[in-house]
Amino acid sequence: MKSTIHKKAFVIIAILLVIAMATLVLTHTDRIAILLAPTKQAVRLRSETAIQADELFWKTFHHGEYERISHALQVLTAAYLDTPTDAVTAAHIAWLHNWRIAERNRMDLVPATITDDTMLARRYFQEAVKLDPSDARYLGFLAGHTLAEGTLHKDEKLTREGYFMLLSSIKAWPEFNLFTGGYVVSRLPADSPRFREGLEWQWRTLDECTQARFDRTNPDYSEYMALETREGKKRACWNSWIAPHNFEGFFLNMGDMLVKSGDWHTAQKIYANAKLSKEYTTWKYQAVLDDRIKQAPDNVLLFNAPHETPKARIMINSEFSCMACHQQ
C-alpha cells in the first residue's frame, strides 16, 4: 500500500517538475534563445578590401591627416560591413573615432555631437575585443572609452565597469596599459584619487620598462637606453613603426601630469628624457617640449585652470594628443 502511494507521489512530483520546466521555457524563451545563439567567430583570412583599408588607415594616421578622417572612416566602415568578423578593421575604425574626439581642439568650433565618437569607438573596440581577446591593447582602449562614456552620461555603473576593465588590461599588458590608463585619467582634477593613481601608473610604467625601481628623485633614463627592443611586450616602451615617437610622447605626457600635480621640478627632468630618443630630431613636437620645460612653473596654474586655454592644454586635451606619438 505504502509502495503504491510512494509511486503515485513520485509520478505527481515528476509531472509537476515537467510543468514547471515547460513554464520556465515558455516564460524565458527569449533569454534561452539568446544564450544559445552561436558565438561570433573571427575571420581567419583577411580580405583584399580589408588590407587596402588598412593601408589608407595608416597613411591617414601616420601623416596626421585629421581632415581626412571622414573619408578613411567611409572606406574602413565599408570594409567592415563586407567582413564584420575582422578584428583589425573594427579596431582601426575605433581608433579613427578615438582620434577624432581626442584631437577635437583642432576644430575652430567643437560640436556637441563630437561625443558620438566616444560611443562609436567603444562599440567598435568592443567588437575587436570579442573577435581577438588576446590583444590587450583593444581591451585598454575599450576600458578608456567605457570610462569616458560612463562619465559623459553620469552613469556610475558604467564608469566602474570601465575602471575594473582597465585594471584587467593593465594586468594583461602593463607596459602598454599603465600608460593608456594614466593618460585617460590625466584630464581629471589633480587632487582626485584617479588622477593621482594615473600618475603613479606612469611611474610604474618606467619600473616595468626598466625592470628596476626607477629613481623618482633623479629620473634620468639614459642608463636604460640600451634596453631598446622591438620584440615582445617591452616593445611598448620604445618607438616602433606603429608609434614612431612613442618614447617622446610618453615623456611629454608624464611631464604634463607632473606639472599638473604641482611637481614642476621633477617634470622638467622627465620632459628632458624625450631628447634621448634616436628619432628625436625627426619629431615634430620638439618646440612644444622646449616650451613645456621653460614654462613648467607657470603651467602648474594653467593646467589646473577650470577652462584650459589654447596656450597651455595638457597633452590629453591638445591638438596633438595622438600625433605626438604616432605622426611620422
Secondary structure, DSSP 8 states (H G I E B T S, - for coil): -HHHHHHHHHHHHHHHHHHHHHHHHHHTHHHHHHHTS------SS--HHHHHHHHHHHHHHHTT-GGGHHHHHHHHHHHHHH-TT-HHHHHHHHHHHHHHHHTGGGSSS--GGGGHHHHHHHHHHHHHHHH-TT-HHHHHHHHHHHHHHHHHTT-HHHHHHHHHHHHHHHHH-HHHHHHHHHHHHTTS-TTSHHHHHHHHHHHHHHHHHHTS---SSS---GGGGGG--SSSGGGGGS--SSSTTHHHHHHHHHHHHHHHHT-HHHHHHHHHHGGGSTTGGG-TTHHHHHHHHHHHHHHHHHHTSSS-BTTB--GGGSTTTTHHHH--
